[in-house]
């Protein structure tokens, strides 16, 4: 939603793969003077430029060359703990944390793990701030995600950083049938203290449902 109006959403309905195009045809379709380089040759060239040792690697095997290149580049990537610290460093606290951080963390984890709980009417999510009218969009998202039928999808809290006594940044992942979805793995969201209860920020759930192409109505108030 932008200024209360739904923006355009593109939903992929189907994929059709055409038969592979022969190298002869693809070359004849190119303008004269264009140099065609195979993917594996390009990767070998990049590996040699970066000092990747390809001794004993089958240069005709794309997978083997990719594995050797990845093994060489992996030490340059930050470790999981370093990446977590980089994420946390982007958020500067603007106040004091809750007096009882342990209890607050437990309450936030409960809200995320029970994000689908509804009220007596069955229309609102009780652990989401301003969760009115979100039950139906959540159910629709469950129908669109393979395997995400009611009761098998779960939000897992990976990390929490308090910005003040009533607000926290939460990194979470979505598990479906025990498997984490890549697009919602370590996703960043927010938790808010509403009254005496920690709840998931409405925008966090709206953002999550957007992955399934579900339009969420604005809150009533």
N, C-alpha and C positions, 0 to 999 in steps of 0.2 A: 504494500500500500504506500502511495506517495501522496501526501496532503489529503489523505482520506479516500483516494481514488485508486482502484486496482491498476497496476501497470501491466504491460504485456508479458505473457508467459508462453514460452515455446516448449511444447511437450512432444518428445520423440515417441511416435506411435509404432514405427516399424523400421526395419533395416533390410535392404536388399543388396546382396553382394553379387556383382557381375563376375563372369569368368575372368581369370587373369589375362592381361594383355601381353602378347608375346613381345620379347625384346626387339624383334625385327620391326614389328608394327610401331612400337613406341618410339624407336629411333627414327623411322620414316616420317613420323608426325611432328618431329622437332624441326625448327628452322636450321638451315645450313650453318655449320660452324659451331654448333652447341656441343660441348663435351659432356658425355653421359658417363657418370661414375656410379658403380654399384655401391649399395649401402655398406657391404662388408669391406670394400676397398677404401671407402671414406673413413670407416671406423679404424681400420688398420693404420691409415695415414695419421689420424688423430692420436692413436696410441703411440706411434713411433715419435711423433712430435713431443709428446709428454713424457717420454722415457719409459714407457710401459714395456717390460720384458716379455716378449712373445715367444721365447725359446720353448720348444716343446708344445706350442699351441697350434692346433690344426687351423691354418689360415683360411681354409675353405669352409670352416664351420662357424657360422655367424654367432651361434650361442656360446661357443668356446671363446671367441674373441671378445664378446660382450662381457663374459664372466671375468676374463683376465683384466679387462679395462676397469670394470667395477671394483675388483679386488685392489687394484692400484690406487683408485680414486677414494675408496672408502676411508682410509686413514685421515684424509683431509676433511672429512665431514665431522661435525661436532657429535660427541657422544650423547646418548639420551639425556643424561643428567645435565649436560651442558646446554642442550636445547631447551630443557625445562627452565633452567636458570635464565636463559635469554628471554623466554616468554615472560617470566615473572618480572624481569627487570624493566619491561616496557610499562608496567603499571606502578605508579607512585602513590602510596597511601596518602590520603588527605585528612586522616583523623586517626583516633586510637582504635585498635582492634576490640572485639567484644571482650568483656571481662572474663568470661568462661569460653575460651576458644575451643576447647575439646567438645563442649556441649553444642556450640554453634556449628562446628564441623559435622557432628553427628546429625544434627537437625537438617543441614543442607544435603547431606548424603541421603537421608530419608526422603526428602522432597524429590530428589532426582530419581531415586530408585522406585518411587511411587508416583511418578509424573502422570500416569494415566488414571489415577483414582478420581472418581466422580462424586458429585454431591447427590442428594436425594432425588433431584429432578433428572439426573443423568445427562445434563446439558453443560455443566461446568466442571473444570478440573480444579480440585480443591487445593492442590499443592502448587498451583501457578498463580502468581500475582495477576489480578484482573482476569481470572481464568474463565469468565462467563462466555459461553458459546464456543468453547474450544473443543468440547468432547466430539462433536460431529466431524470437524476437520481432522482431528486425530484419527478417528475411525476410518475416514476416507484415505488418509495417508497409509494406514495399515493395509488397506486393500491394494494399494499401488506398489508397495515394496514387497518383493517376493519373500515369502516366509514370515512376514511381519504381522501375522494374524494376532488378534487380541490375546495377550498373555504370554507371548514368546519374545517380545521386544523389551529391552531393558536399557536404561541409561546408567552408566557407571562413571562415578566421579574419579578422575585421575589426579587432580590437584586443586587446591583452593588457596587464594590469597585475599586477605581482607584489606579493603581500601579504607574502611571506617567501620564503626561499630554496627552499622546497619546495611552494609553493602560489601559484596565479595565477588571477585572474578573466579569463575569455576571452569576448569578444563574437564571435559567429559567425552565419553564415547558411547556409541549406540551399538548394542549387541543384539543380534537376531539369531535365535536358536544357538546361542553360545558363541557366535562368530561376530567379530567386530566389522562394521561396515567401513571401508576405507575412507569414504567421503565424510564420515562423522567419527573420526578417530582422533581424539585429542582436540575436539572442537572447543572454542572459547565461548563462554556464556556468562550470565550474571545471576546472582542470588540476592534477594532483598529481604530485610527484616520487616514484616508487615504485622504491626501490633506486637505480639509476643512470639510470632512464628516465622521461621525462615522459609521463603518460598522461591520458586524459580521465576525469574523475570519473564513477563509475558513475551517480550521481544525475542528472548532466547528460544521459546517454543515456536513462535511464528517463523523464525529463521529456520528452525529445524524442519517444520512442515513444508517450508518452501522447497526443500530438496525433492519432495514428492510432487511438486507442482500444485499444491493445494492452496487455494485462496482463503485467507482468514479474514473474517469480518472485524471491523474495528471494535474496541470495547465500548460497552454501553455508556460508560462514564469516563 
